[in-house]
Amino acid sequence: MRNFEQICGHLLNCDFQLSMQEPDVACVELSLEGGSRHQSIFLAELAGDDDDRPLLRVSTAVAPMTGVDAQRALGFNWHSSVGYLAVGDLDDVPYLQLCENRPYEGLTPAEIERLVLEIGGLGDRMERALSAGGDLL
């Protein structure tokens, strides 16, 4: 995958449901646990790393920061083999986000699918753990 358009085209060909698609951001709506849970996964093109290589960010909002036990969230992050935690605004509200950035070079169609499913599933499990079983996002 060499550019964001190819990534979005691949996701559409794989029957992922895209609820938003713009030149540098797209949103995949995942249905989990037989449709009883849902998770929004955002894919965005980032300007680049230190070598000016473009990056793909795959992220999902997990919970609003208000009421989140940061030590518990960071402990969860320490034991996770995928992604990292960050804080990002969602409609001007700080949210805990699960993210992963990858350079475009080396990204295969299978890796993109895996990233969407893994970040989505892990984000949903974190959301459930941090919101007493809720499915806010």
Residue pairs with C-beta under 8 A, 6 or more apart in sequence:
1 7
1 10
1 56
1 104
1 107
1 108
1 109
1 112
2 104
3 45
3 54
3 104
4 23
4 24
4 26
4 43
4 45
4 56
7 26
7 43
7 56
7 107
7 112
8 18
8 21
8 26
8 43
10 109
10 112
11 18
11 26
11 28
11 43
11 112
11 113
11 116
12 18
14 109
14 113
16 28
16 30
16 116
17 28
17 29
17 31
18 26
18 27
18 28
18 29
19 27
19 28
19 29
19 40
20 26
20 27
21 27
24 44
24 45
25 42
25 43
25 44
25 45
26 42
26 43
26 44
27 40
27 41
27 42
27 43
28 40
28 41
28 42
28 43
28 116
28 120
29 38
29 39
29 40
29 41
30 38
30 39
30 40
30 41
30 116
30 117
30 120
30 121
30 124
31 37
31 38
32 38
32 39
32 120
32 121
32 124
37 124
37 128
37 135
38 135
38 137
39 60
39 120
39 121
39 123
39 124
39 127
39 137
40 60
40 61
40 137
41 58
41 59
41 60
41 116
41 119
41 120
41 123
42 57
42 58
42 59
42 60
43 56
43 57
43 58
43 116
44 56
44 57
44 59
45 54
45 55
45 56
45 57
46 54
46 55
46 56
46 57
46 101
47 54
47 55
48 54
48 55
49 55
49 103
53 103
53 104
53 105
54 103
54 104
55 101
55 102
55 103
55 104
56 101
56 102
56 103
56 104
56 107
56 112
57 99
57 100
57 101
58 99
58 100
58 101
58 102
58 115
58 116
58 119
59 86
59 88
59 97
59 98
59 99
59 100
59 119
60 97
60 98
60 119
60 120
60 123
60 124
60 137
61 88
61 90
61 95
61 96
61 97
61 123
61 137
62 73
62 85
62 95
62 96
62 97
62 98
62 123
62 126
62 127
62 130
62 137
63 95
63 96
63 126
63 127
63 130
63 131
63 136
64 93
64 94
64 95
64 96
64 136
65 87
65 93
65 94
65 95
65 96
66 93
66 94
68 96
68 130
69 130
72 130
73 85
73 96
73 126
73 130
74 85
76 85
76 126
76 129
77 83
77 84
77 85
80 122
82 100
82 118
82 119
82 122
83 98
83 99
83 100
83 118
83 119
83 122
83 123
84 98
84 99
84 100
85 96
85 97
85 98
85 99
86 96
86 97
86 99
87 94
87 95
87 96
87 97
88 94
88 95
88 97
89 95
96 126
96 130
98 119
98 122
98 123
98 126
99 119
100 115
100 119
102 111
102 115
123 137
124 135
127 134
127 135
127 136
127 137
128 134
128 135
